[in-house]
Amino acid sequence: ARALKEEGNKIITLLDVKANYLLYWEEKLRAVSDQFLVSARDSYYSCKDYIPKTLQNIIKKGSKIHKVISIGCTYLMYTCSEATKPHGIETSVSLNPIMVDGTGMCGACRVTVDGRTKFACVDGPDFNGHLVDWEELFSRRKSYFDDEIQSLCHWEKNNFPR
């Protein structure tokens, strides 16, 4: 954000956190932002809507936005991309699929972008959000969901005695 600000850009920072205690770098981001909004799900912070809805409202009010950089959970990046697509606003997403070796050899981080196979660990993780095959990405992320729940339950059982 600082480099973009130094180039003369107006910076609107929208942060979404699950809880206030997870908010970090607030002062640094606020210092380079012309507008700074936070959505914290555990309390009312500075905006009460989920960030993609806040983004839609900013666009509807006529703010001239040239680029959106969306980093967060897959659903947040997808909904931000969907919010900007009808307006032709360039949207960069930082994908976080399952990664195993970090070299692209295993293929676990495979994503389809603009109809071509990419590997987030070597070709990304940043891609044009309007070109990502979100349906495929959601499907691939779900493949480990049951194992993740089982692992979490096992961890909680061993780390939170009752």
DSSP file (Angstrom, degrees, kcal/mol; ACC not computed):
  #  RESIDUE AA STRUCTURE BP1 BP2  ACC     N-H-->O    O-->H-N    N-H-->O    O-->H-N    TCO  KAPPA ALPHA  PHI   PSI    X-CA   Y-CA   Z-CA
    1    1 A A     >        0   0    0      0, 0.0     4,-2.4     0, 0.0     5,-0.2   0.000 360.0 360.0 360.0 -38.0    0.0    0.0    0.0
    2    2 A R  H  >  +     0   0    0      1,-0.2     4,-2.5     2,-0.2     5,-0.2   0.926 360.0  48.2 -62.8 -44.2    2.9    2.4    0.8
    3    3 A A  H  > S+     0   0    0      1,-0.2     4,-1.1     2,-0.2    -1,-0.2   0.897 112.1  49.4 -64.2 -40.1    4.5    2.0   -2.6
    4    4 A L  H  4>S+     0   0    0      1,-0.2     5,-1.9     2,-0.2     3,-0.3   0.896 111.7  49.3 -64.6 -39.7    1.1    2.6   -4.3
    5    5 A K  H ><5S+     0   0    0     -4,-2.4     3,-1.9     1,-0.2    -2,-0.2   0.901 106.6  55.3 -65.0 -41.6    0.5    5.7   -2.2
    6    6 A E  H 3<5S+     0   0    0     -4,-2.5    -1,-0.2     1,-0.3    -2,-0.2   0.755 101.3  59.7 -64.1 -24.0    4.0    7.0   -3.0
    7    7 A E  T 3<5S-     0   0    0     -4,-1.1    -1,-0.3    -3,-0.3    -2,-0.2   0.419 127.8 -99.3 -83.1   1.6    3.1    6.7   -6.7
    8    8 A G  T < 5S+     0   0    0     -3,-1.9    -3,-0.2     1,-0.3     2,-0.2   0.587  74.0 145.6  95.5  11.5    0.3    9.1   -6.1
    9    9 A N      < -     0   0    0     -5,-1.9     2,-0.5     1,-0.0    -1,-0.3  -0.518  52.1-120.8 -82.7 149.5   -2.6    6.7   -5.8
   10   10 A K        -     0   0    0     -2,-0.2     2,-0.5    23,-0.1    23,-0.1  -0.787  32.5-148.6 -84.0 129.4   -5.6    7.1   -3.5
   11   11 A I        -     0   0    0     -2,-0.5    23,-2.6    21,-0.2    24,-1.7  -0.897  17.9-174.9-110.3 123.1   -5.7    4.1   -1.2
   12   12 A I  E     -a   35   0A   0     -2,-0.5     2,-0.5    22,-0.2    24,-0.2  -0.973  13.3-161.8-112.2 117.2   -8.9    2.7    0.2
   13   13 A T  E     -a   36   0A   0     22,-3.0    24,-3.0    -2,-0.6     2,-0.5  -0.888  10.1-177.6-105.6 124.4   -8.1   -0.1    2.7
   14   14 A L  E     -a   37   0A   0     -2,-0.5     2,-0.4    22,-0.2    24,-0.2  -0.978   8.2-171.7-119.6 116.2  -10.9   -2.5    3.7
   15   15 A L  E     -a   38   0A   0     22,-2.8    24,-3.1    -2,-0.5     2,-0.5  -0.902   9.1-166.2-112.4 138.0   -9.9   -5.1    6.3
   16   16 A D  E     +a   39   0A   0     -2,-0.4     2,-0.4    22,-0.2    24,-0.2  -0.984  14.7 172.4-121.7 120.1  -12.0   -8.1    7.3
   17   17 A V  E     -a   40   0A   0     22,-2.8    24,-2.1    -2,-0.5    25,-0.2  -0.958  36.0-138.1-127.7 147.7  -11.0   -9.9   10.5
   18   18 A K  S    S+     0   0    0     -2,-0.4     2,-0.3     1,-0.2    24,-0.2   0.832  92.1   8.8 -70.3 -31.3  -12.8  -12.7   12.4
   19   19 A A  S >  S-     0   0    0     22,-0.2     3,-2.1    23,-0.1     4,-0.3  -0.995  74.8-115.4-150.0 149.4  -12.0  -11.0   15.7
   20   20 A N  G >  S+     0   0    0     -2,-0.3     3,-1.8     1,-0.3    -1,-0.1   0.845 112.3  62.3 -53.0 -37.7  -10.5   -7.7   16.9
   21   21 A Y  G 3  S+     0   0    0      1,-0.3    -1,-0.3    -3,-0.1    -3,-0.0   0.661  96.4  60.7 -68.3 -13.0   -7.5   -9.4   18.4
   22   22 A L  G <  S+     0   0    0     -3,-2.1     2,-0.5     2,-0.0    -1,-0.3   0.488  78.7 108.1 -88.8  -3.7   -6.5  -10.6   14.9
   23   23 A L    <   +     0   0    0     -3,-1.8     2,-0.3    -4,-0.3     3,-0.1  -0.625  46.3 168.6 -77.3 123.1   -6.2   -7.1   13.5
   24   24 A Y        +     0   0    0     -2,-0.5    -2,-0.0     1,-0.1    -3,-0.0  -0.926  51.6  24.9-134.5 160.8   -2.6   -6.2   13.0
   25   25 A W  S  > S+     0   0    0     -2,-0.3     4,-2.7     1,-0.1     5,-0.3   0.697  70.7 143.8  60.8  23.3   -0.7   -3.3   11.2
   26   26 A E  H  >  +     0   0    0      1,-0.2     4,-2.8     2,-0.2     5,-0.2   0.931  70.0  46.8 -56.9 -47.2   -3.7   -1.1   11.7
   27   27 A E  H  > S+     0   0    0      1,-0.2     4,-2.0     2,-0.2    -1,-0.2   0.914 113.2  48.6 -62.9 -43.6   -1.5    2.0   12.3
   28   28 A K  H  > S+     0   0    0      2,-0.2     4,-0.8     1,-0.2    -1,-0.2   0.920 116.3  42.4 -63.9 -44.3    0.8    1.3    9.4
   29   29 A L  H >X S+     0   0    0     -4,-2.7     3,-0.7     1,-0.2     4,-0.7   0.900 112.8  52.5 -70.4 -40.5   -2.1    0.7    7.0
   30   30 A R  H >< S+     0   0    0     -4,-2.8     3,-0.8    -5,-0.3    -1,-0.2   0.872 103.2  60.3 -61.3 -36.2   -4.1    3.7    8.3
   31   31 A A  H 3< S+     0   0    0     -4,-2.0    -1,-0.2     1,-0.2    -2,-0.2   0.785 113.2  35.3 -64.6 -28.7   -1.1    5.9    7.8
   32   32 A V  H << S+     0   0    0     -4,-0.8     2,-0.4    -3,-0.7    -1,-0.2   0.389 101.7  95.3-105.8   2.9   -1.0    5.3    4.0
   33   33 A S    <<  -     0   0    0     -3,-0.8   -21,-0.2    -4,-0.7     3,-0.2  -0.780  53.4-162.9-101.8 136.9   -4.8    5.0    3.5
   34   34 A D  S    S+     0   0    0    -23,-2.6     2,-0.4    -2,-0.4   -22,-0.2   0.783  94.1  20.8 -78.5 -29.9   -7.1    7.8    2.4
   35   35 A Q  E    S-a   12   0A   0    -24,-1.7   -22,-3.0     2,-0.0     2,-0.4  -0.995  73.9-171.9-139.1 133.8  -10.0    5.7    3.6
   36   36 A F  E     +a   13   0A   0     -2,-0.4     2,-0.4   -24,-0.2   -22,-0.2  -0.970   8.5 171.5-134.9 115.8   -9.6    2.9    6.2
   37   37 A L  E     -a   14   0A   0    -24,-3.0   -22,-2.8    -2,-0.4     2,-0.4  -0.974  10.4-165.9-129.0 140.1  -12.5    0.6    7.1
   38   38 A V  E     -a   15   0A   0     -2,-0.4     8,-1.9   -24,-0.2     9,-1.8  -0.984   7.3-163.0-127.0 134.7  -12.5   -2.6    9.2
   39   39 A S  E     -a   16   0A   0    -24,-3.1   -22,-2.8    -2,-0.4     2,-0.5  -0.970  12.2-178.0-113.7 114.5  -15.1   -5.3    9.5
   40   40 A A  E >   -aB  17  43A   0      3,-0.6     3,-1.5    -2,-0.6   -22,-0.2  -0.964  19.9-150.4-114.0 122.8  -14.6   -7.4   12.6
   41   41 A R  T 3  S+     0   0    0    -24,-2.1   -22,-0.2    -2,-0.5   -23,-0.1   0.702  93.5  57.1 -68.9 -18.7  -17.1  -10.2   13.0
   42   42 A D  T 3  S+     0   0    0    -25,-0.2     2,-0.3   -24,-0.2    -1,-0.3   0.544 121.4   1.0 -90.4  -4.9  -17.0  -10.2   16.8
   43   43 A S  B <  S-B   40   0A   0     -3,-1.5    -3,-0.6     5,-0.0     2,-0.6  -0.984  83.4 -84.6-167.2 165.5  -17.9   -6.6   17.1
   44   44 A Y        +     0   0    0     -2,-0.3     4,-0.1     1,-0.1    -5,-0.1  -0.704  52.2 161.5 -76.6 122.7  -18.9   -3.4   15.3
   45   45 A Y        -     0   0    0     -2,-0.6    -6,-0.2     2,-0.5    -1,-0.1   0.594  67.6 -43.4-108.6 -97.6  -15.6   -1.7   14.3
   46   46 A S  S    S+     0   0    0     -8,-1.9     2,-0.4     1,-0.3    -7,-0.2   0.579 128.1  30.2-116.0 -14.8  -15.8    0.8   11.5
   47   47 A C        -     0   0    0     -9,-1.8    -2,-0.5     1,-0.1    -1,-0.3  -0.994  59.0-157.6-141.9 140.9  -18.1   -0.9    9.0
   48   48 A K        +     0   0    0     -2,-0.4     2,-0.2    -4,-0.1    -1,-0.1   0.585  68.5  83.2 -93.8 -10.2  -20.9   -3.3    9.8
   49   49 A D  S    S-     0   0    0      1,-0.1     2,-0.1     2,-0.1    -2,-0.1  -0.585  90.6 -95.3 -93.9 156.5  -21.0   -5.1    6.4
   50   50 A Y    >>  -     0   0    0     -2,-0.2     4,-1.8     1,-0.1     3,-1.1  -0.423  47.7-107.1 -61.5 143.6  -18.9   -7.9    5.1
   51   51 A I  H 3> S+     0   0    0      1,-0.3     4,-2.9     2,-0.2     5,-0.2   0.823 116.4  54.7 -52.5 -44.9  -16.1   -6.4    3.1
   52   52 A P  H 3> S+     0   0    0      0, 0.0     4,-2.4     0, 0.0    -1,-0.3   0.890 109.9  48.9 -59.1 -35.4  -17.3   -7.3   -0.4
   53   53 A K  H <> S+     0   0    0     -3,-1.1     4,-2.3     2,-0.2    -2,-0.2   0.908 110.9  49.8 -67.4 -41.1  -20.7   -5.6    0.4
   54   54 A T  H  X S+     0   0    0     -4,-1.8     4,-2.2     2,-0.2    -1,-0.2   0.912 110.2  51.2 -61.3 -42.5  -18.7   -2.5    1.6
   55   55 A L  H  X S+     0   0    0     -4,-2.9     4,-2.3     1,-0.2    -2,-0.2   0.921 108.6  51.1 -60.4 -45.1  -16.7   -2.6   -1.7
   56   56 A Q  H  X S+     0   0    0     -4,-2.4     4,-2.7     1,-0.2    -1,-0.2   0.911 109.8  50.5 -58.5 -42.8  -20.0   -2.8   -3.7
   57   57 A N  H  X S+     0   0    0     -4,-2.3     4,-1.7     2,-0.2    -1,-0.2   0.890 109.0  50.6 -64.2 -39.7  -21.3    0.2   -1.8
   58   58 A I  H  <>S+     0   0    0     -4,-2.2     5,-1.6     2,-0.2    -1,-0.2   0.908 112.4  47.3 -63.9 -41.6  -18.1    2.2   -2.5
   59   59 A I  H ><5S+     0   0    0     -4,-2.3     3,-1.7     1,-0.2    -2,-0.2   0.927 110.3  52.3 -64.5 -45.1  -18.4    1.4   -6.2
   60   60 A K  H 3<5S+     0   0    0     -4,-2.7    -1,-0.2     1,-0.3    -2,-0.2   0.819 100.5  62.2 -61.9 -31.5  -22.1    2.3   -6.3
   61   61 A K  T 3<5S-     0   0    0     -4,-1.7    -1,-0.3    -5,-0.2    -2,-0.2   0.540 121.6-107.2 -73.5  -4.6  -21.3    5.7   -4.7
   62   62 A G  T < 5 +     0   0    0     -3,-1.7    -3,-0.2     1,-0.3     2,-0.2   0.583  59.3 162.2  93.6  10.2  -19.2    6.5   -7.8
   63   63 A S      < -     0   0    0     -5,-1.6     2,-1.0     1,-0.1    -1,-0.3  -0.453  43.4-123.3 -62.8 132.8  -15.7    6.2   -6.4
   64   64 A K        -     0   0    0     -2,-0.2     2,-0.5     2,-0.0    -1,-0.1  -0.694  36.5-178.7 -83.1 105.0  -13.3    5.8   -9.3
   65   65 A I        +     0   0    0     -2,-1.0     3,-0.1     1,-0.1    25,-0.1  -0.915  16.9 177.0-109.9 127.0  -11.4    2.6   -8.5
   66   66 A H        +     0   0    0     -2,-0.5    24,-1.0     1,-0.3     2,-0.3   0.764  68.7  12.0 -97.1 -31.6   -8.7    1.4  -10.8
   67   67 A K  E     -c   90   0B   0     22,-0.2     2,-0.4    24,-0.0    -1,-0.3  -0.996  54.4-159.8-152.3 141.9   -7.5   -1.7   -9.0
   68   68 A V  E     -c   91   0B   0     22,-2.6    24,-2.9    -2,-0.3     2,-0.6  -0.984   6.5-161.4-119.8 132.9   -8.5   -3.9   -6.1
   69   69 A I  E     -c   92   0B   0     -2,-0.4     2,-0.6    22,-0.2    24,-0.2  -0.961  14.1-169.0-113.4 113.0   -6.0   -6.2   -4.4
   70   70 A S  E     +c   93   0B   0     22,-3.3    24,-1.5    -2,-0.6     2,-0.4  -0.906  12.3 168.7-111.8 121.9   -7.9   -8.9   -2.5
   71   71 A I        +     0   0    0     -2,-0.6     2,-0.3    22,-0.2    24,-0.1  -0.997  37.2  67.3-131.9 127.7   -6.1  -11.1    0.0
   72   72 A G  S    S-     0   0    0     22,-0.5    24,-0.1    -2,-0.4    -2,-0.0  -0.982  84.1  -4.6 162.9-152.1   -7.9  -13.4    2.4
   73   73 A C  S  > S-     0   0    0     -2,-0.3     4,-2.2     1,-0.1     5,-0.2  -0.291  70.3-108.5 -69.0 159.5  -10.1  -16.5    2.4
   74   74 A T  H  > S+     0   0    0      1,-0.2     4,-2.4     2,-0.2     5,-0.2   0.887 118.6  51.7 -57.4 -42.6  -11.1  -18.0   -0.9
   75   75 A Y  H  > S+     0   0    0      1,-0.2     4,-2.8     2,-0.2    -1,-0.2   0.902 108.2  51.3 -64.6 -40.5  -14.7  -16.9   -0.6
   76   76 A L  H  > S+     0   0    0      2,-0.2     4,-2.3     1,-0.2    -1,-0.2   0.932 112.1  46.4 -60.8 -45.9  -13.7  -13.2    0.2
   77   77 A M  H  X S+     0   0    0     -4,-2.2     4,-2.2     1,-0.2    -2,-0.2   0.895 112.9  50.5 -65.5 -39.1  -11.5  -13.1   -2.9
   78   78 A Y  H  X S+     0   0    0     -4,-2.4     4,-2.4    -5,-0.2    -2,-0.2   0.945 112.2  45.7 -62.2 -48.7  -14.2  -14.6   -5.0
   79   79 A T  H  X S+     0   0    0     -4,-2.8     4,-1.9     1,-0.2    -2,-0.2   0.856 111.9  51.4 -68.6 -33.3  -16.9  -12.2   -3.8
   80   80 A C  H  X S+     0   0    0     -4,-2.3     4,-1.7    -5,-0.2    -1,-0.2   0.915 110.8  49.3 -65.4 -41.6  -14.6   -9.2   -4.3
   81   81 A S  H  X S+     0   0    0     -4,-2.2     4,-1.9     1,-0.2    -2,-0.2   0.896 110.9  49.7 -63.3 -40.1  -13.8  -10.4   -7.8
   82   82 A E  H  < S+     0   0    0     -4,-2.4    -1,-0.2     1,-0.2    -2,-0.2   0.860 109.0  53.0 -66.3 -35.3  -17.6  -10.8   -8.5
   83   83 A A  H  < S+     0   0    0     -4,-1.9    -1,-0.2     1,-0.2    -2,-0.2   0.844 116.4  37.7 -68.7 -33.6  -18.2   -7.3   -7.1
   84   84 A T  H ><>S+     0   0    0     -4,-1.7     5,-1.8     1,-0.1     3,-1.1   0.727  97.1  79.9 -91.8 -23.3  -15.6   -5.6   -9.4
   85   85 A K  G ><5S+     0   0    0     -4,-1.9     3,-1.7     1,-0.3    -2,-0.1   0.892  89.4  52.0 -56.4 -48.0  -16.1   -7.7  -12.6
   86   86 A P  G 3 5S+     0   0    0      0, 0.0    -1,-0.3     0, 0.0    -2,-0.1   0.740 112.4  48.5 -62.7 -19.3  -19.2   -5.9  -13.9
   87   87 A H  G < 5S-     0   0    0     -3,-1.1    -2,-0.2    -4,-0.2     3,-0.1   0.408 110.1-121.3-100.0   0.4  -17.4   -2.6  -13.5
   88   88 A G  T < 5 +     0   0    0     -3,-1.7     2,-0.6    -4,-0.4    -3,-0.2   0.786  54.1 160.5  66.0  27.6  -14.2   -3.7  -15.3
   89   89 A I      < -     0   0    0     -5,-1.8    -1,-0.2    -8,-0.1   -22,-0.2  -0.731  46.3-115.6 -86.4 121.9  -12.1   -3.0  -12.2
   90   90 A E  E     -c   67   0B   0    -24,-1.0   -22,-2.6    -2,-0.6     2,-0.5  -0.322  37.0-167.2 -55.5 130.5   -8.8   -4.8  -12.3
   91   91 A T  E     -c   68   0B   0    -24,-0.2    38,-3.1   -22,-0.1    39,-0.5  -0.966  11.0-165.6-133.2 118.1   -8.8   -7.3   -9.4
   92   92 A S  E     -cD  69 128B   0    -24,-2.9   -22,-3.3    -2,-0.5     2,-0.4  -0.867   9.3-167.9-101.6 131.3   -5.7   -9.1   -8.2
   93   93 A V  E     -cD  70 127B   0     34,-3.0    34,-2.5    -2,-0.5     2,-0.8  -0.913  18.1-142.2-118.9 147.9   -6.3  -12.1   -5.8
   94   94 A S  E     - D   0 126B   0    -24,-1.5   -22,-0.5    -2,-0.4    32,-0.2  -0.849  27.5-151.1-110.5  94.5   -3.6  -13.9   -3.7
   95   95 A L        -     0   0    0     30,-2.5   -22,-0.1    -2,-0.8    29,-0.0  -0.300  16.2-169.5 -73.2 148.1   -4.7  -17.5   -3.9
   96   96 A N        +     0   0    0    -24,-0.1     3,-0.1    -2,-0.0   -22,-0.1  -0.412  21.7 160.1-133.0  58.4   -3.9  -19.9   -1.1
   97   97 A P        -     0   0    0      0, 0.0    12,-0.1     0, 0.0    11,-0.1  -0.194  58.6 -64.4 -70.9 173.1   -4.7  -23.4   -2.3
   98   98 A I        -     0   0    0     10,-0.3     2,-0.4    12,-0.1    12,-0.1  -0.358  59.1-167.4 -55.8 131.9   -3.2  -26.5   -0.7
   99   99 A M        +     0   0    0      1,-0.1    -1,-0.0    -3,-0.1    -3,-0.0  -0.985  19.5 166.2-127.3 140.0    0.6  -26.5   -1.1
  100  100 A V  S    S+     0   0    0     -2,-0.4    -1,-0.1     0, 0.0    -2,-0.0   0.761  76.3   9.2-115.6 -59.2    2.9  -29.4   -0.5
  101  101 A D  S    S-     0   0    0      0, 0.0    -2,-0.0     0, 0.0     0, 0.0   0.622  79.2-134.0-108.4 -13.9    6.4  -28.9   -1.9
  102  102 A G  S    S+     0   0    0      1,-0.1    -3,-0.0     2,-0.0     0, 0.0   0.607  87.3  85.1  73.6  10.6    6.5  -25.3   -3.1
  103  103 A T  S    S-     0   0    0     19,-0.0    -1,-0.1     0, 0.0    16,-0.0   0.493  98.7-114.9-119.0  -8.4    8.1  -26.2   -6.4
  104  104 A G  S    S+     0   0    0     14,-0.0    16,-0.0    18,-0.0    18,-0.0   0.350  87.1 111.4  89.1  -6.2    5.0  -27.1   -8.5
  105  105 A M  S    S+     0   0    0      1,-0.2     0, 0.0     2,-0.1     0, 0.0   0.853  75.4  47.7 -69.8 -35.7    6.1  -30.7   -8.9
  106  106 A C  S    S-     0   0    0      1,-0.1    -1,-0.2     3,-0.0     4,-0.0   0.799  92.3-143.5 -80.1 -27.7    3.3  -32.2   -6.7
  107  107 A G    >   +     0   0    0      1,-0.0     3,-1.6     2,-0.0    -2,-0.1   0.490  60.7 126.6  80.2   2.5    0.5  -30.3   -8.4
  108  108 A A  T 3  S+     0   0    0      1,-0.3   -10,-0.3   -11,-0.1    -9,-0.1   0.826  72.8  50.7 -62.8 -30.5   -1.4  -29.8   -5.2
  109  109 A C  T 3  S+     0   0    0    -12,-0.1    11,-1.9     2,-0.0    -1,-0.3   0.162  80.4 144.5 -94.6  19.4   -1.6  -26.0   -5.7
  110  110 A R  E <   +E  119   0C   0     -3,-1.6     2,-0.3     9,-0.2     9,-0.2  -0.355  20.5 171.7 -63.1 132.2   -2.9  -26.3   -9.3
  111  111 A V  E     -E  118   0C   0      7,-2.8     7,-3.2    -2,-0.1     2,-0.6  -0.960  31.1-125.1-135.9 154.6   -5.4  -23.7  -10.3
  112  112 A T  E     +E  117   0C   0     -2,-0.3    21,-2.7    21,-0.3     2,-0.4  -0.913  29.5 176.8-104.7 124.0   -7.0  -22.8  -13.6
  113  113 A V  E >  S-EF 116 132C   0      3,-2.8     3,-1.7    -2,-0.6    19,-0.2  -0.989  72.2 -12.8-129.5 120.8   -6.6  -19.2  -14.7
  114  114 A D  T 3  S-     0   0    0     17,-3.1    -1,-0.1    -2,-0.4    18,-0.1   0.862 128.8 -56.1  55.7  38.2   -7.9  -18.0  -18.1
  115  115 A G  T 3  S+     0   0    0     16,-0.4     2,-0.4     1,-0.2    -1,-0.3   0.470 117.9 107.5  77.9   1.9   -8.4  -21.6  -19.1
  116  116 A R  E <  S-E  113   0C   0     -3,-1.7    -3,-2.8     0, 0.0     2,-0.4  -0.880  73.9-112.1-115.7 145.9   -4.7  -22.6  -18.4
  117  117 A T  E     +E  112   0C   0     -2,-0.4     2,-0.3    -5,-0.2    -5,-0.2  -0.588  40.2 176.0 -74.8 130.2   -3.3  -24.6  -15.6
  118  118 A K  E     -E  111   0C   0     -7,-3.2    -7,-2.8    -2,-0.4     2,-0.5  -0.906  27.2-134.6-129.0 158.9   -1.1  -22.6  -13.2
  119  119 A F  E >>> -E  110   0C   0     -2,-0.3     4,-3.7    -9,-0.2     3,-1.3  -0.967   9.7-151.1-117.6 116.3    0.6  -23.6  -10.0
  120  120 A A  H 3>5S+     0   0    0    -11,-1.9     4,-0.7    -2,-0.5    -1,-0.1   0.813  93.3  58.3 -57.5 -32.7    0.1  -21.0   -7.2
  121  121 A C  H 345S+     0   0    0      1,-0.1    -1,-0.3     2,-0.1   -11,-0.0   0.778 125.5  15.5 -73.0 -24.6    3.5  -21.8   -5.6
  122  122 A V  H <45S+     0   0    0     -3,-1.3    -2,-0.2     3,-0.0    -1,-0.1   0.706 134.0  38.7-117.6 -32.0    5.5  -20.9   -8.7
  123  123 A D  H  <5S-     0   0    0     -4,-3.7    -3,-0.2     2,-0.0    -2,-0.1   0.585 122.4 -50.9 -93.8 -12.2    3.2  -19.0  -11.0
  124  124 A G     << -     0   0    0     -5,-0.8   -30,-0.1    -4,-0.7    -4,-0.1  -0.237  11.0-154.4-130.7-145.8    1.5  -17.0   -8.3
  125  125 A P  S    S+     0   0    0      0, 0.0   -30,-2.5     0, 0.0     2,-0.4  -0.989  97.3  67.3 -87.3  -3.0    0.1  -16.7   -5.8
  126  126 A D  E     +D   94   0B   0    -32,-0.2     2,-0.3    -6,-0.1   -32,-0.2  -0.673  62.3 157.6 -88.5 128.5   -1.3  -13.5   -7.3
  127  127 A F  E     -D   93   0B   0    -34,-2.5   -34,-3.0    -2,-0.4     2,-0.6  -0.911  51.8 -84.2-139.5 164.4   -3.6  -13.8  -10.3
  128  128 A N  E >>  -D   92   0B   0     -2,-0.3     3,-1.8   -36,-0.2     4,-0.6  -0.634  37.4-148.4 -70.1 115.4   -6.4  -11.8  -12.1
  129  129 A G  T 34 S+     0   0    0    -38,-3.1     3,-0.4    -2,-0.6    -1,-0.2   0.723  93.6  60.6 -62.2 -23.0   -9.5  -12.6  -10.0
  130  130 A H  T 34 S+     0   0    0    -39,-0.5    -1,-0.3     1,-0.2   -38,-0.1   0.634 106.6  46.8 -79.0 -12.7  -11.7  -12.3  -13.0
  131  131 A L  T <4 S+     0   0    0     -3,-1.8   -17,-3.1     2,-0.1   -16,-0.4   0.463  85.2 109.0-107.4  -4.2   -9.9  -15.1  -14.8
  132  132 A V  B  < S-F  113   0C   0     -4,-0.6     2,-1.5    -3,-0.4   -19,-0.2  -0.532  71.8-128.5 -75.4 137.2   -9.7  -17.7  -11.9
  133  133 A D     >  +     0   0    0    -21,-2.7     4,-2.1    -2,-0.2   -21,-0.3  -0.691  33.9 178.6 -82.3  88.5  -11.9  -20.8  -12.3
  134  134 A W  H  > S+     0   0    0     -2,-1.5     4,-3.1     1,-0.2     5,-0.3   0.866  72.6  58.0 -64.9 -38.7  -13.5  -20.3   -8.8
  135  135 A E  H  > S+     0   0    0      1,-0.2     4,-2.2     2,-0.2    -1,-0.2   0.929 110.0  44.5 -58.9 -45.1  -15.8  -23.3   -9.1
  136  136 A E  H  > S+     0   0    0      2,-0.2     4,-2.7     1,-0.2    -1,-0.2   0.915 113.0  51.3 -64.7 -42.6  -12.8  -25.6   -9.6
  137  137 A L  H  X S+     0   0    0     -4,-2.1     4,-2.3     2,-0.2    -2,-0.2   0.922 110.9  47.5 -62.7 -44.3  -10.8  -23.9   -6.8
  138  138 A F  H  X S+     0   0    0     -4,-3.1     4,-1.8     1,-0.2    -1,-0.2   0.919 112.5  50.5 -61.4 -42.6  -13.7  -24.3   -4.3
  139  139 A S  H  X S+     0   0    0     -4,-2.2     4,-0.9    -5,-0.3    -2,-0.2   0.921 110.7  47.9 -62.0 -45.1  -14.1  -27.9   -5.3
  140  140 A R  H >< S+     0   0    0     -4,-2.7     3,-0.6     1,-0.2     4,-0.3   0.885 110.9  51.4 -64.7 -38.4  -10.4  -28.7   -4.9
  141  141 A R  H >< S+     0   0    0     -4,-2.3     3,-0.9     1,-0.2    -1,-0.2   0.838 105.7  56.2 -68.5 -31.0  -10.3  -27.0   -1.5
  142  142 A K  H >< S+     0   0    0     -4,-1.8     3,-1.9     1,-0.2     4,-0.5   0.725  86.0  81.3 -71.7 -20.8  -13.3  -29.1   -0.3
  143  143 A S  T << S+     0   0    0     -4,-0.9    -1,-0.2    -3,-0.6     4,-0.2   0.760  99.8  37.5 -61.0 -24.2  -11.5  -32.3   -1.1
  144  144 A Y  T <> S+     0   0    0     -3,-0.9     4,-2.5    -4,-0.3    -1,-0.3   0.329  86.6 104.4-105.2   5.9   -9.6  -32.2    2.2
  145  145 A F  H <> S+     0   0    0     -3,-1.9     4,-2.4     1,-0.2     5,-0.2   0.909  80.1  47.5 -58.2 -48.3  -12.5  -30.7    4.3
  146  146 A D  H  > S+     0   0    0     -4,-0.5     4,-2.4     1,-0.2    -1,-0.2   0.905 113.3  49.1 -61.4 -41.5  -13.4  -34.0    6.1
  147  147 A D  H  > S+     0   0    0      1,-0.2     4,-2.5     2,-0.2    -1,-0.2   0.884 110.0  51.8 -64.6 -38.2   -9.7  -34.6    6.9
  148  148 A E  H  X S+     0   0    0     -4,-2.5     4,-2.4     2,-0.2    -2,-0.2   0.911 110.5  47.6 -65.2 -42.0   -9.3  -31.1    8.2
  149  149 A I  H  X S+     0   0    0     -4,-2.4     4,-2.6     2,-0.2    -2,-0.2   0.924 112.7  49.2 -63.7 -44.4  -12.3  -31.4   10.5
  150  150 A Q  H  X S+     0   0    0     -4,-2.4     4,-2.3     1,-0.2    -2,-0.2   0.912 112.1  48.2 -61.9 -42.9  -11.1  -34.8   11.8
  151  151 A S  H  X S+     0   0    0     -4,-2.5     4,-2.6     2,-0.2    -1,-0.2   0.898 111.1  50.7 -64.8 -40.8   -7.6  -33.3   12.5
  152  152 A L  H  X S+     0   0    0     -4,-2.4     4,-2.9     2,-0.2     5,-0.2   0.927 110.7  48.6 -63.2 -44.8   -9.1  -30.3   14.3
  153  153 A C  H  X S+     0   0    0     -4,-2.6     4,-2.4     1,-0.2    -2,-0.2   0.915 112.5  49.0 -61.5 -42.8  -11.2  -32.5   16.5
  154  154 A H  H  X S+     0   0    0     -4,-2.3     4,-1.8     2,-0.2    -2,-0.2   0.923 112.7  47.6 -61.7 -45.2   -8.1  -34.7   17.3
  155  155 A W  H  X S+     0   0    0     -4,-2.6     4,-1.5     1,-0.2     5,-0.2   0.927 112.6  48.4 -63.2 -45.8   -6.0  -31.6   18.1
  156  156 A E  H  X S+     0   0    0     -4,-2.9     4,-2.4     1,-0.2    -1,-0.2   0.900 109.0  54.0 -62.2 -40.2   -8.7  -30.1   20.3
  157  157 A K  H  < S+     0   0    0     -4,-2.4    -1,-0.2     1,-0.2    -2,-0.2   0.882 115.6  39.3 -60.8 -38.7   -9.2  -33.5   22.1
  158  158 A N  H  < S+     0   0    0     -4,-1.8    -1,-0.2    -5,-0.2    -2,-0.2   0.631 124.3  37.4 -87.5 -14.8   -5.5  -33.6   22.9
  159  159 A N  H  < S+     0   0    0     -4,-1.5    -2,-0.2     1,-0.2    -3,-0.2   0.569 112.6  51.7-115.7 -12.4   -5.0  -29.9   23.7
  160  160 A F  S  < S-     0   0    0     -4,-2.4    -1,-0.2    -5,-0.2    -4,-0.0  -0.731  74.0-160.1-126.5  83.2   -8.1  -28.8   25.5
  161  161 A P              0   0    0      0, 0.0    -3,-0.1     0, 0.0    -4,-0.0  -0.325 360.0 360.0 -63.3 144.9   -8.8  -31.2   28.3
  162  162 A R              0   0    0     -5,-0.1    -5,-0.0     0, 0.0    -2,-0.0   0.423 360.0 360.0 -94.6 360.0  -12.4  -31.2   29.6
